[in-house]
Amino acid sequence: MKLLIVDDEELTRTGVISSLDWNSLGITEVLQADDGVHGLETARLCKPEIVLCDVRMPRMDGITMLERLEKFLPDTVPIFMSGYSDKEYLKAAIKLKAVNYIEKPFSLAEIEAAIREARELYIQKVHSRRGETLHSMETASRLALQLTMPYGMNASTIEQLARDLNLTLNGGTYFTAFIAKTSLFLESAAPPMTDFYQQFQDFLEPFHMKCIYLEKKMQYLVYFLFSQNEPTARQLQSVSNFLCEHFAEFGRYSMACGDTACGISKAYQTYTSAVILLQSSYFFPENTLLTTVELNETPDVQNNIFADTPAADFADALSHLDNAAAQTVLQRLYDTFYKNHRFLQNPVKDLYYKLFLCLEDARHQQKIAGSGNVESIAETIDDCFTFPELHQTLLDKTAEYFEKAESTSQENPTIFLIKDYISKNYMNETLSVKDISTHVFLSTSYVCTFFKSETGQTLNQYLTEYRMEKAKQLLKDARFKISDISSRVGYSDGNYFGKSFKKYSGLSPSEYREQNLQ
């Protein structure tokens, strides 16, 4: 804990500081100020838990200083000290809930006892306030949930929750909803949103706005801003910037600001407008905040792409190894969907699913060993946070296809079948040479000899290399824990995986991740 000594007598300050064993009292830092003005400034900057304060000082006395300090540090515990037996000061000290009032000259034992008592009182106040805050936030979250539904049947519930929170919500209240979709909660070290909620409330205070919020489906945060005055465009822009700066610190996000609505019965309207905007944000780059104004400024691309045959055209280009034609199809899709709010996510994802399947079919046709299957394609699409990311993933897979098509065009069909089988079963810890030989209808000894003569590698060497390369890809994605990665590439023993990876790459998995996430 930090303790601030405020006294205009330097000898008193230095005497107290040098005479006490602060560590034994649980005090880690001792600050000092020579009058109430400087004491208030130091308290604002350093936020001490305990203030040991003289009563009579020039410029600003101790009572006035602590009355002001209580407004921004309500849990800080004051201890008064004075050389005057003044009943009025004693009354003021009691009103400010000072833990003690020490008369000068005082003994060190008296100060120690007062500090220990103040420390216990501070801990009690923090625990009590934390419980009140959690209860208040839970009630606010329930109220925010009610506002996401049409006003009517739940009107009495909304009114009761607003009374519990001592909030004024009526026909003259203005509401603006912000919704954030974030990858934050997918991370193992996601920061608590309760801390940010208080920061956000403090930020809104100068605008005479308040906020309640709700977490939905682990990936969405809904904020209802409300005020008795209509927010200006400039104020909403400041709020948008504040939210964007916060979420950008932790990862990817998409955000939408709904149209401001007036009246408790219309709060649902600002929420629904934000929901619609958030759906459109999928077609914009990550870390974008959309408003109705910005959406109306985006070009309206009219293209009946679903009436055409992009999947068939793409498949034809792949089968003929026509990279230029494939790129033309993909560019046309990108030009159609990018920043186009007239499309819904699911039909576009379905179309891209078909395009990924086209790649898989072409890969088999060209006898190119790959890593795709129905489950992994669906997972790949779900993992893409935005359409631009999804499209870039398809571009990368397409480039990989044409690159491998050139290098493996002369590969033996049996070698292709072996590599293809490994690509689909490498995550199985029990995968063995016998499994592979059974798959290609050959004896184990012949498969080993044949594979080595054709590729220059043993089957076990190839399997290990394949698993290690897959592990490298996963380590570059911070969402996956290293312990999970080991099992994903066929190692149930994390320690053995770590040793194998270091032998293969020269780095431990954690070192490789750190090097590739910078």
C-alpha positions as a printed NumPy array, in Angstrom:
array([[  0.   ,   0.   ,   0.   ],
       [  1.004,   3.65 ,  -0.479],
       [  0.84 ,   6.234,   2.313],
       [  0.889,  10.002,   1.816],
       [  2.114,  12.32 ,   4.593],
       [  0.835,  15.909,   4.256],
       [  2.326,  18.377,   6.739],
       [  3.793,  21.873,   6.347],
       [  6.521,  21.058,   8.895],
       [  9.405,  19.305,   7.142],
       [ 10.867,  18.051,  10.43 ],
       [  7.596,  16.281,  11.213],
       [  7.497,  14.607,   7.792],
       [ 11.125,  13.458,   7.789],
       [ 10.945,  12.386,  11.431],
       [  7.95 ,  10.122,  10.826],
       [  9.402,   8.707,   7.574],
       [ 12.786,   7.858,   9.123],
       [ 11.471,   6.476,  12.404],
       [  9.019,   3.78 ,  11.312],
       [  9.533,   0.281,   9.878],
       [  7.181,   0.718,   6.921],
       [  7.534,  -2.835,   5.571],
       [  6.28 ,  -4.302,   8.825],
       [  3.241,  -2.02 ,   8.524],
       [  2.513,  -3.23 ,   4.988],
       [  3.461,   0.112,   3.407],
       [  5.503,  -0.221,   0.188],
       [  5.803,   3.47 ,  -0.699],
       [  5.74 ,   6.662,   1.386],
       [  4.925,   9.954,  -0.358],
       [  4.985,  13.459,   1.093],
       [  3.569,  16.937,   0.458],
       [  4.016,  20.258,   2.254],
       [  0.439,  21.569,   2.127],
       [ -3.115,  20.672,   1.108],
       [ -2.749,  21.889,  -2.479],
       [  0.347,  19.78 ,  -3.124],
       [ -1.194,  16.914,  -1.171],
       [ -4.234,  16.9  ,  -3.468],
       [ -2.013,  16.955,  -6.573],
       [  0.109,  14.057,  -5.271],
       [ -2.988,  12.052,  -4.344],
       [ -4.435,  12.477,  -7.853],
       [ -1.191,  11.286,  -9.391],
       [ -0.198,   8.455,  -7.034],
       [ -3.539,   7.313,  -5.526],
       [ -2.425,   6.475,  -1.953],
       [ -4.507,   4.093,   0.153],
       [ -3.788,   5.95 ,   3.427],
       [ -3.292,   9.701,   4.062],
       [ -1.596,  10.908,   7.251],
       [ -2.55 ,  14.578,   7.256],
       [ -2.004,  17.666,   9.415],
       [ -5.163,  19.654,  10.099],
       [ -3.858,  23.242,  10.003],
       [ -1.762,  24.11 ,   6.927],
       [ -1.271,  27.181,   4.702],
       [ -3.17 ,  27.572,   1.384],
       [ -5.47 ,  24.578,   2.005],
       [ -6.127,  22.926,   5.361],
       [ -6.331,  19.175,   5.841],
       [-10.125,  19.053,   6.205],
       [-10.705,  20.844,   2.878],
       [ -8.094,  18.714,   1.119],
       [ -9.615,  15.432,   2.286],
       [-13.174,  16.549,   1.464],
       [-12.019,  17.054,  -2.131],
       [ -9.895,  13.904,  -2.172],
       [-12.875,  11.783,  -1.094],
       [-14.637,  12.601,  -4.387],
       [-12.043,  10.809,  -6.53 ],
       [-10.514,   8.392,  -3.968],
       [-13.52 ,   7.348,  -1.874],
       [-11.783,   4.304,  -0.368],
       [ -8.664,   6.15 ,   0.829],
       [ -8.483,   6.192,   4.647],
       [ -7.441,   9.486,   6.365],
       [ -5.591,   9.839,   9.653],
       [ -5.586,  13.379,  11.087],
       [ -2.839,  14.809,  13.259],
       [ -2.784,  18.188,  14.946],
       [ -1.215,  20.123,  17.777],
       [ -4.536,  21.78 ,  18.56 ],
       [ -7.372,  20.329,  20.641],
       [-10.032,  21.877,  18.432],
       [-13.514,  20.381,  18.755],
       [-14.619,  21.698,  15.34 ],
       [-11.745,  19.914,  13.64 ],
       [-12.567,  16.773,  15.565],
       [-16.171,  16.944,  14.322],
       [-14.966,  17.381,  10.718],
       [-12.606,  14.443,  11.116],
       [-15.437,  12.242,  12.353],
       [-17.63 ,  13.353,   9.425],
       [-14.867,  12.339,   6.986],
       [-14.66 ,   8.947,   8.761],
       [-11.038,   9.484,   9.742],
       [ -9.742,   6.305,  11.301],
       [ -7.938,   8.266,  14.   ],
       [ -7.159,  11.766,  15.272],
       [ -3.657,  12.043,  16.726],
       [ -2.604,  15.026,  18.804],
       [  0.941,  16.381,  18.595],
       [  3.329,  15.6  ,  20.087],
       [  2.525,  11.988,  19.311],
       [  4.31 ,   8.729,  19.98 ],
       [  5.51 ,   6.404,  17.207],
       [  3.49 ,   3.56 ,  18.759],
       [  0.363,   5.698,  18.405],
       [  1.066,   6.302,  14.695],
       [  1.83 ,   2.609,  14.082],
       [ -1.456,   1.56 ,  15.688],
       [ -3.367,   4.134,  13.62 ],
       [ -1.735,   2.956,  10.365],
       [ -2.512,  -0.709,  11.104],
       [ -6.13 ,   0.208,  11.836],
       [ -6.302,   2.291,   8.636],
       [ -4.884,  -0.585,   6.617],
       [ -7.568,  -2.994,   7.888],
       [-10.312,  -0.426,   7.258],
       [ -9.086,   0.143,   3.674],
       [ -9.206,  -3.608,   2.922],
       [-12.759,  -3.818,   4.303],
       [-13.904,  -0.824,   2.238],
       [-12.422,  -2.246,  -0.984],
       [-14.053,  -5.639,  -0.455],
       [-17.385,  -3.998,   0.305],
       [-17.199,  -1.683,  -2.708],
       [-16.137,  -4.557,  -4.985],
       [-19.191,  -6.538,  -3.929],
       [-21.44 ,  -3.546,  -4.558],
       [-19.826,  -2.946,  -7.95 ],
       [-20.27 ,  -6.563,  -9.061],
       [-23.915,  -6.531,  -7.984],
       [-24.467,  -3.223,  -9.788],
       [-22.8  ,  -4.533, -12.961],
       [-24.886,  -7.697, -12.884],
       [-28.055,  -5.601, -12.605],
       [-26.854,  -3.296, -15.407],
       [-26.165,  -6.305, -17.613],
       [-29.707,  -7.587, -17.027],
       [-31.073,  -4.16 , -17.954],
       [-28.936,  -4.064, -21.14 ],
       [-30.309,  -7.486, -22.101],
       [-33.88 ,  -6.192, -21.721],
       [-33.081,  -3.253, -24.015],
       [-32.054,  -5.659, -26.795],
       [-35.686,  -6.789, -26.974],
       [-38.765,  -4.856, -28.182],
       [-40.234,  -2.651, -25.463],
       [-43.633,  -3.853, -24.297],
       [-43.991,  -7.01 , -22.285],
       [-40.719,  -6.235, -20.446],
       [-41.515,  -2.568, -19.683],
       [-42.096,  -3.189, -15.969],
       [-38.842,  -5.189, -15.721],
       [-36.898,  -2.351, -17.359],
       [-38.432,   0.203, -15.008],
       [-37.627,  -1.901, -11.936],
       [-34.013,  -2.513, -12.995],
       [-33.551,   1.202, -13.751],
       [-34.856,   2.051, -10.248],
       [-32.478,  -0.487,  -8.692],
       [-29.606,   1.275, -10.447],
       [-30.972,   4.748,  -9.671],
       [-31.057,   5.586, -13.39 ],
       [-33.43 ,   7.982, -15.137],
       [-34.749,   6.288, -18.286],
       [-37.864,   7.823, -19.834],
       [-39.402,   9.144, -23.038],
       [-36.806,  11.91 , -23.237],
       [-33.725,   9.7  , -22.85 ],
       [-31.466,   9.327, -25.889],
       [-29.943,   5.887, -26.552],
       [-27.021,   4.906, -28.805],
       [-25.915,   1.272, -29.081],
       [-22.388,   0.141, -29.872],
       [-21.727,  -3.536, -30.621],
       [-18.234,  -4.997, -30.811],
       [-17.409,  -8.416, -32.221],
       [-13.987,  -9.395, -30.951],
       [-11.567, -12.307, -30.896],
       [-10.605, -11.17 , -27.398],
       [-12.359, -13.96 , -25.498],
       [-10.735, -16.629, -27.655],
       [ -7.406, -15.686, -26.075],
       [ -6.277, -17.447, -22.908],
       [ -5.246, -14.14 , -21.285],
       [ -8.347, -12.093, -22.046],
       [ -8.458,  -8.984, -19.844],
       [-11.479,  -8.526, -17.536],
       [-14.106,  -6.324, -19.169],
       [-15.226,  -5.041, -15.77 ],
       [-12.084,  -2.912, -15.441],
       [-12.62 ,  -1.353, -18.852],
       [-16.287,  -0.739, -18.064],
       [-15.304,   1.595, -15.225],
       [-12.77 ,   3.372, -17.452],
       [-15.475,   3.827, -20.078],
       [-17.886,   5.254, -17.507],
       [-15.237,   7.774, -16.41 ],
       [-14.604,   8.732, -20.043],
       [-18.323,   9.359, -20.656],
       [-18.851,  11.499, -17.56 ],
       [-17.771,  14.869, -19.126],
       [-20.293,  14.231, -21.93 ],
       [-23.051,  13.741, -19.306],
       [-23.562,  10.223, -20.655],
       [-23.848,   6.899, -18.862],
       [-23.478,   3.348, -20.087],
       [-24.608,  -0.196, -19.389],
       [-23.203,  -3.199, -21.192],
       [-23.793,  -6.847, -21.931],
       [-21.584,  -9.758, -23.065],
       [-23.32 , -12.029, -25.587],
       [-22.193, -15.41 , -26.898],
       [-18.583, -14.918, -25.748],
       [-17.735, -12.873, -28.823],
       [-20.013,  -9.836, -28.656],
       [-20.087,  -6.817, -26.362],
       [-23.166,  -4.576, -26.446],
       [-22.894,  -1.061, -24.99 ],
       [-25.955,   1.148, -24.475],
       [-25.028,   4.82 , -24.07 ],
       [-27.79 ,   7.045, -22.729],
       [-28.279,  10.689, -21.82 ],
       [-31.041,  13.227, -21.382],
       [-29.351,  15.32 , -24.088],
       [-28.971,  14.216, -27.693],
       [-25.31 ,  13.3  , -28.296],
       [-23.517,  15.364, -30.925],
       [-21.685,  13.847, -33.88 ],
       [-18.421,  15.02 , -32.327],
       [-19.163,  13.315, -29.024],
       [-20.043,  10.03 , -30.732],
       [-16.835,  10.243, -32.751],
       [-14.853,  10.659, -29.519],
       [-16.619,   7.632, -28.05 ],
       [-15.901,   5.614, -31.209],
       [-12.218,   6.516, -31.075],
       [-12.018,   5.562, -27.396],
       [-13.58 ,   2.139, -27.992],
       [-11.466,   1.431, -31.074],
       [ -8.23 ,   2.333, -29.299],
       [ -9.144,   0.029, -26.432],
       [-10.043,  -3.04 , -28.479],
       [ -7.096,  -2.563, -30.84 ],
       [ -4.777,  -3.214, -27.879],
       [ -5.991,  -6.792, -27.549],
       [ -6.688,  -8.17 , -31.009],
       [ -9.089,  -8.121, -33.916],
       [-12.508,  -6.537, -33.742],
       [-15.411,  -5.319, -35.83 ],
       [-17.663,  -2.633, -34.403],
       [-20.918,  -0.891, -35.234],
       [-22.596,   2.242, -33.906],
       [-26.387,   2.189, -34.197],
       [-28.56 ,   5.188, -34.998],
       [-29.404,   7.274, -31.921],
       [-32.992,   6.774, -30.752],
       [-35.044,   8.94 , -28.37 ],
       [-37.239,   7.342, -25.726],
       [-37.024,   4.196, -23.637],
       [-39.542,   2.463, -25.909],
       [-37.219,   2.972, -28.904],
       [-33.954,   1.824, -27.313],
       [-34.398,  -1.467, -29.166],
       [-34.201,   0.39 , -32.492],
       [-30.64 ,   1.628, -31.942],
       [-29.651,  -1.939, -31.043],
       [-31.193,  -3.475, -34.171],
       [-29.589,  -0.856, -36.421],
       [-26.214,  -1.691, -34.852],
       [-26.826,  -5.431, -35.413],
       [-27.5  ,  -4.841, -39.118],
       [-24.353,  -2.724, -39.413],
       [-22.276,  -5.355, -37.631],
       [-23.414,  -7.989, -40.132],
       [-22.19 ,  -5.729, -42.942],
       [-18.874,  -5.15 , -41.165],
       [-17.873,  -8.698, -42.141],
       [-17.176,  -7.386, -45.653],
       [-14.87 ,  -4.651, -44.349],
       [-11.3  ,  -4.963, -43.057],
       [-10.839,  -6.001, -39.432],
       [-10.66 ,  -3.23 , -36.792],
       [-13.312,  -1.188, -38.604],
       [-16.178,   0.694, -36.941],
       [-19.26 ,   1.162, -39.107],
       [-21.999,   3.776, -38.86 ],
       [-25.003,   4.324, -41.112],
       [-23.315,   7.425, -42.552],
       [-20.149,   5.53 , -43.485],
       [-22.133,   2.639, -44.901],
       [-24.091,   4.954, -47.176],
       [-20.807,   6.341, -48.497],
       [-19.57 ,   2.936, -49.697],
       [-20.104,   2.113, -53.399],
       [-23.18 ,   0.096, -54.259],
       [-21.784,  -2.676, -56.465],
       [-24.586,  -4.265, -58.447],
       [-23.591,  -7.751, -59.502],
       [-25.781, -10.807, -59.669],
       [-22.822, -13.022, -58.825],
       [-24.952, -15.919, -57.573],
       [-26.708, -16.17 , -60.94 ],
       [-23.304, -16.713, -62.597],
       [-21.181, -19.803, -62.207],
       [-18.043, -18.688, -60.315],
       [-17.441, -22.132, -58.793],
       [-17.688, -23.838, -62.192],
       [-15.42 , -21.228, -63.8  ],
       [-12.913, -21.581, -60.962],
       [-12.943, -25.394, -61.202],
       [-12.39 , -25.214, -64.957],
       [ -9.391, -22.883, -64.507],
       [ -7.887, -25.191, -61.887],
       [ -8.317, -28.342, -63.984],
       [ -6.614, -26.67 , -66.964],
       [ -3.862, -25.253, -64.712],
       [ -4.826, -21.784, -65.928],
       [ -3.636, -19.53 , -63.111],
       [ -4.618, -16.315, -64.914],
       [ -8.208, -17.482, -65.389],
       [ -8.442, -18.557, -61.733],
       [ -7.158, -15.155, -60.596],
       [ -9.726, -13.416, -62.817],
       [-12.566, -15.33 , -61.125],
       [-11.241, -14.527, -57.652],
       [-10.701, -10.846, -58.435],
       [-14.278, -10.572, -59.713],
       [-15.55 , -12.058, -56.453],
       [-13.444,  -9.691, -54.363],
       [-14.615,  -6.639, -56.329],
       [-18.215,  -7.766, -55.821],
       [-18.194,  -8.484, -52.089],
       [-15.591,  -6.127, -50.604],
       [-17.353,  -3.332, -48.647],
       [-20.684,  -4.314, -50.205],
       [-23.402,  -4.167, -47.535],
       [-26.079,  -5.697, -49.76 ],
       [-24.869,  -9.264, -49.145],
       [-25.319, -11.538, -46.141],
       [-22.432, -13.49 , -44.653],
       [-23.771, -17.041, -44.94 ],
       [-24.443, -17.166, -48.711],
       [-20.968, -15.737, -49.342],
       [-19.37 , -18.246, -46.956],
       [-21.28 , -21.044, -48.73 ],
       [-19.912, -19.878, -52.076],
       [-16.354, -19.805, -50.749],
       [-16.873, -23.266, -49.262],
       [-17.596, -24.498, -52.794],
       [-14.461, -22.779, -54.069],
       [-12.329, -24.5  , -51.423],
       [-13.922, -27.811, -52.458],
       [-12.966, -27.035, -56.057],
       [ -9.369, -26.756, -54.907],
       [ -9.592, -30.124, -53.16 ],
       [-11.079, -31.801, -56.243],
       [ -8.412, -30.288, -58.476],
       [ -5.71 , -31.368, -56.04 ],
       [ -6.879, -34.975, -56.326],
       [ -7.138, -34.653, -60.085],
       [ -3.551, -33.414, -60.313],
       [ -2.383, -35.941, -57.683],
       [ -1.187, -33.237, -55.284],
       [ -1.03 , -34.279, -51.633],
       [ -2.756, -31.698, -49.479],
       [ -4.283, -31.048, -46.072],
       [ -7.894, -30.292, -46.816],
       [-11.081, -32.156, -45.971],
       [-14.674, -31.148, -45.357],
       [-14.101, -30.52 , -41.642],
       [-10.9  , -28.523, -42.081],
       [-12.464, -26.37 , -44.821],
       [-15.403, -25.491, -42.569],
       [-12.985, -24.728, -39.721],
       [-10.853, -22.544, -41.991],
       [-13.882, -20.486, -43.022],
       [-15.083, -20.118, -39.423],
       [-11.632, -19.006, -38.297],
       [-11.622, -16.111, -40.773],
       [-12.717, -13.003, -38.889],
       [-13.669, -10.972, -41.984],
       [-14.338, -11.453, -45.684],
       [-10.969,  -9.894, -46.693],
       [ -9.24 , -12.499, -44.498],
       [-11.341, -15.297, -46.011],
       [-10.562, -14.141, -49.538],
       [ -6.832, -13.857, -48.792],
       [ -6.859, -17.406, -47.396],
       [ -8.396, -18.679, -50.646],
       [ -5.805, -16.717, -52.65 ],
       [ -2.992, -18.296, -50.613],
       [ -4.417, -21.812, -51.045],
       [ -4.826, -21.223, -54.785],
       [ -1.242, -20.002, -55.139],
       [ -0.081, -23.054, -53.184],
       [ -2.072, -25.312, -55.528],
       [ -0.471, -23.933, -58.71 ],
       [  2.99 , -24.021, -57.13 ],
       [  2.626, -27.674, -56.149],
       [  1.014, -28.565, -59.462],
       [  4.231, -27.572, -61.228],
       [  6.554, -29.418, -58.835],
       [  4.571, -32.646, -58.443],
       [  3.252, -33.17 , -61.972],
       [  5.513, -36.201, -62.448],
       [  4.923, -37.772, -59.036],
       [  4.223, -41.505, -58.917],
       [  0.489, -42.222, -58.26 ],
       [  1.335, -44.52 , -55.322],
       [  3.524, -41.851, -53.717],
       [  0.616, -39.423, -54.13 ],
       [ -1.747, -41.855, -52.374],
       [  0.721, -42.297, -49.505],
       [  1.248, -38.562, -49.032],
       [ -2.467, -37.9  , -49.35 ],
       [ -3.228, -40.494, -46.67 ],
       [ -0.662, -38.941, -44.339],
       [ -2.12 , -35.474, -44.934],
       [ -5.503, -36.706, -43.708],
       [ -4.304, -38.802, -40.756],
       [ -1.133, -37.153, -39.432],
       [ -3.002, -35.928, -36.318],
       [ -3.623, -39.555, -35.301],
       [ -0.909, -40.509, -32.795],
       [ -1.182, -44.212, -33.666],
       [ -0.649, -43.691, -37.425],
       [  1.871, -46.361, -38.495],
       [  3.68 , -47.641, -41.567],
       [  1.356, -50.664, -41.43 ],
       [ -1.702, -48.367, -41.704],
       [ -0.17 , -46.681, -44.738],
       [  0.81 , -49.942, -46.463],
       [ -2.701, -51.333, -45.904],
       [ -4.175, -48.204, -47.488],
       [ -2.147, -48.633, -50.705],
       [ -2.504, -52.458, -50.745],
       [  1.231, -53.147, -50.486],
       [  3.419, -54.923, -47.954],
       [  5.048, -52.886, -45.208],
       [  8.61 , -53.684, -46.293],
       [  7.908, -52.888, -49.949],
       [  6.216, -49.551, -49.099],
       [  9.215, -48.46 , -47.007],
       [ 11.72 , -49.399, -49.741],
       [  9.622, -47.922, -52.543],
       [  8.963, -44.608, -50.742],
       [ 12.668, -44.186, -49.891],
       [ 13.75 , -44.886, -53.482],
       [ 11.173, -42.436, -54.932],
       [ 11.55 , -39.541, -52.462],
       [ 14.921, -39.99 , -50.791],
       [ 13.208, -40.025, -47.356],
       [ 11.955, -42.779, -45.115],
       [  8.254, -42.809, -44.359],
       [  8.906, -41.912, -40.714],
       [ 11.124, -38.991, -41.757],
       [  8.403, -37.692, -44.085],
       [  5.691, -38.099, -41.425],
       [  7.774, -36.276, -38.799],
       [  8.586, -33.469, -41.246],
       [  4.913, -33.156, -42.196],
       [  3.871, -32.934, -38.552],
       [  6.572, -30.394, -37.709],
       [  5.609, -28.147, -40.647],
       [  1.978, -28.287, -39.519],
       [  3.101, -27.391, -35.999],
       [  4.986, -24.376, -37.367],
       [  1.81 , -23.118, -39.051],
       [ -0.199, -23.479, -35.834],
       [  2.478, -21.833, -33.682],
       [  2.185, -18.7  , -35.813],
       [ -1.43 , -18.376, -34.642],
       [ -1.584, -17.064, -31.05 ],
       [ -5.055, -18.518, -30.535],
       [ -3.668, -22.051, -30.171],
       [ -1.978, -23.161, -26.945],
       [  1.253, -25.102, -27.41 ],
       [ -0.188, -28.025, -25.433],
       [ -3.127, -28.159, -27.859],
       [ -0.835, -27.932, -30.888],
       [  1.098, -31.045, -29.841],
       [ -2.086, -33.132, -29.822],
       [ -3.26 , -31.56 , -33.089],
       [ -0.172, -32.871, -34.877],
       [ -0.2  , -36.354, -33.377],
       [  1.76 , -36.053, -30.103],
       [ -0.03 , -36.836, -26.838],
       [  3.179, -36.24 , -24.883],
       [  3.881, -32.497, -24.853],
       [  7.471, -32.95 , -23.653],
       [  8.282, -35.38 , -26.45 ],
       [  6.715, -32.996, -28.953],
       [  8.879, -30.149, -27.604],
       [ 12.067, -32.205, -27.96 ],
       [ 11.12 , -33.387, -31.461],
       [ 10.3  , -29.847, -32.571],
       [ 13.594, -28.454, -31.253],
       [ 15.532, -31.231, -32.957],
       [ 13.751, -30.438, -36.231],
       [ 13.787, -26.631, -36.161],
       [ 16.585, -25.756, -33.748],
       [ 14.118, -23.845, -31.538],
       [ 11.692, -24.844, -28.815],
       [  7.992, -24.343, -29.683],
       [  7.786, -21.281, -27.404],
       [ 10.973, -19.78 , -28.917],
       [  9.641, -20.37 , -32.43 ],
       [  6.305, -18.734, -31.533],
       [  7.978, -15.724, -29.938],
       [ 10.214, -15.273, -32.99 ],
       [  7.294, -15.458, -35.431],
       [  4.767, -13.328, -33.528],
       [  6.939, -10.228, -33.243]])
